[in-house]
Amino acid sequence: MPRANITILDGLPVEIEYQWERGDRSVGLSEGIADWEIIAIGARARECKKRPDWLYRRIEATKGEEDRIIFALCDHFSSARWARKSYRHA
């Protein structure tokens, strides 16, 4: 699964592992982020030994934060996919 380093909650650096789901237009499903999980927290990217429930509660309590995370992951995936295509054609 792809990983992205982003900041959440106005500046907390985290590493997130996510799953990209391909869309199926024949049944009306669009592509996008299917699932995501915080795997490391902080500038030194210390790996989480267990699920940081306290952080997920803060994300849920902050209006629009989950949407910002998903948009950041979509941007990461799009730029990584574009870079792979450019590399193949070089």
N, C-alpha and C positions, 0 to 999 in steps of 0.2 A: 504494500500500500504506500502511496506517496506521503511524504512528510513536508510540512511547511513551518517556517519560523515566522511568527507574526506577533504583534502586540495586541493585547486586549485590555479592557477596562482602563482606558486612558494611559497606557504605557507599560503594562506588565508583559515582559517578553515570555512567550511560551512556544513550545514545539508541539505541533498537532499532527497526528496521523489521521488520514481520511481516506474514504472510499469514494471513487467517482463512479457513478452509475450511468451507463449509456442509455439514451432514450430509445423508445420504440414508438415512432410516429403512428404506426398502424393501430395502436391501442390508446393513443393520446398521452403517452408518457414522454416528458422532456428529460434531457440529460441534466445531471447536476450532482451535488454532494448527497450521498446516500447516508453516510454515517461519519462521525468524527470523534476523536478522543484526544484529550490532553495527555501527552506522554512525558513532558519535561517542563519545568517552571523555572523562570529566572534567567538572568544574564549568563550564568554559567551553565545553563541547561541541565540542571540536576534532574536525573530521571525520576519519575514518580514510582515509588515502590508499591503504592496502592492508589486507588482512585481518589483524586482530590475533591471530595464532595463539597467542601467549604467553597471551593472555587466555582463549581458548577452552580451552587446556590446563589453566589454573587452574580454570575452571568445571567441566571434566570431572573434575578431581582432588578437587573439593570435594563431598562426599556431599550429595545433595539439591539442589544449587544450580540445576541445569537445571530441576528441577521447580518451584522457587521462581520462576524467571524465567517459565516458562510460566503459572503461576498469576497472576503480576503482569500479564502480557500479556492473559490472559483477563479479569481485573478491569478493565483499561484499556478493552478492547473493549466489555465490557458497559456500563460507565459512559458511554462515548462514544455507544453505540447508544441508551441510555436518554435521554441529553441531546438527541440528534437527534429522537427521538420527542416529547419534551416540547416542544421548540422548535416543531415542526410544529403541535402542538395549541394553542399559546398564542395 
